Structures are given as structure tokens and as C-alpha cells.
Amino acid sequence: MKEHFFQCPYCWENISMLIDFSQVKQTYIEDCEVCCNPIQLNISTENNAILSFEAKNIEQ
């Protein structure tokens, strides 16, 4: 696992999360630790490296 920093698409604060490299493709929703809004995360990894990381707000 590795800590990854990114900007919340709602409040623009820098937040961090741990990336699990045991899953090559991951899509899930996690609440921002600052503003509590739900963020959709799309992550691709390979050989313990992040290939792509996308954090976007969820359309209501």
C-alpha cells in the first residue's frame, strides 16, 4: 500500500488515501475527509505503480 495525495473535486482541499496495489483496477466511492461529500475514485495500478487516478464528484 502507498499513500496518495489528491484534491477533492468539491472543496479543493488536498486529502490522502492509501492505494492497495493488489487490485489492478479499482472503482469505488469514498467520502472526503474534509467536506464529507462522496467522491468517485477510478484507479489503475501495475507493478506497484499508479497508472491512472481519477477523483470526480458524483452527479446527483
C-alpha positions in Angstrom: 0.0 0.0 0.0 1.1 3.5 -0.7 -0.2 6.9 0.4 -1.5 9.1 -2.5 -2.5 12.7 -2.2 -5.2 14.3 -4.4 -7.6 17.3 -4.5 -11.2 16.9 -3.5 -13.4 17.8 -6.5 -15.9 19.6 -4.2 -13.8 21.6 -1.6 -10.4 21.5 -3.4 -8.6 20.5 -0.2 -5.7 18.2 -0.5 -6.5 14.8 1.0 -4.8 11.5 1.1 -5.7 7.8 0.9 -3.9 4.5 0.8 -3.8 2.8 -2.6 -4.0 -1.0 -2.5 -1.8 -2.4 -5.3 -3.3 -5.9 -5.0 -6.2 -4.8 -7.2 -5.2 -3.7 -10.8 -8.4 -1.7 -11.5 -10.5 -0.1 -8.7 -13.7 1.9 -8.8 -15.4 2.9 -5.6 -16.9 5.8 -3.7 -15.3 7.4 -0.6 -16.3 10.5 1.3 -14.0 13.5 1.5 -12.4 13.7 4.9 -12.8 17.5 5.0 -16.3 18.3 3.4 -17.8 14.7 3.6 -19.1 14.8 0.0 -18.9 11.5 -1.9 -16.0 11.1 -4.4 -15.9 8.5 -7.1 -12.4 7.1 -7.4 -11.1 5.3 -10.5 -7.7 3.8 -10.1 -5.4 1.6 -12.2 -2.2 0.1 -11.0 0.6 -2.1 -12.3 3.8 -3.3 -10.7 3.3 -1.3 -7.5 2.8 2.0 -9.5 -0.3 4.1 -10.1 -1.0 4.2 -13.9 -4.1 6.4 -13.6 -6.0 8.1 -10.8 -9.3 10.0 -11.2 -11.3 11.6 -8.4 -14.6 13.1 -9.5 -17.8 14.4 -7.9 -20.9 12.2 -8.2 -23.7 13.5 -10.3 -26.9 13.7 -8.2 
